[in-house]
């Protein structure tokens, strides 16, 4: 059996008096992809932020490669685990060149060979060298998201946490970015945890899917079962029916 890279046990998150994540548990094997789907407010992004160390107000048990994670994370954690956000324009500094933004993680972690690593990172995400000295506003949405992925990967993490990584992009560009993520996972042996509301996206990239409703993970199933409609929980069937209706609706 493959060693779990990510383990989540009885995760609970409260905001004030409201419990927004209610005892969620799942594990992701090393090199695998796990997706969480659900409506807005179902708790899926809150789980991702707890895993990323961006929300310390949780209880339960989180592990990375067998090591327990606390509410506060050290630099070594961020070397191993990085997050790609929904809005690439919001996650990139508007007044810094791409070169500066790709250099920063390398400087923080004391990694040498910055020039060569930046050029390799750009090539790996399918961007030309000329992008290096441009600003985010000079790039398309798809190019910005490729830069965000390059920045997340440049220090050599083992885990990427993907928060709706394609929802701000045009449909044609979405497919390109998803294929890029799939290729990068295969070449680097990455482990992915992805949050999305789009069932087509999650079934394309993830082998296993967790369905969120009201802060609970009401079903876990394979992407193959999701595509075939082999669901057990009514909410999963509802999400799938809605997704099918939207995909079939005329433009």
Buried (B, 14 or more C-beta within 10 A) or exposed (E): EEEBBBBBEEBBBEEEEEBBBBBBBBBBBBBBBBBBBBBEEBBBBBBBBBBBBEBEEBEBEBBBBEEEBEEEBEEEBBBBBBBBBBBBBEBBEEEBBBBBBBBBBBEEBEBEEBEEBBEEBBEBBBBEEEBBEBBBEEBEBBBBBBBBBBBBBBBEBBBBBBBBBBBBBEEEBBBBBBEBBBEBBEEBEBBBBBBBBBBBBBBBBBBBBBBBBBBBBBBBBBBEBBBEEEBEBEBBBBBBEEBEEEEEEEE
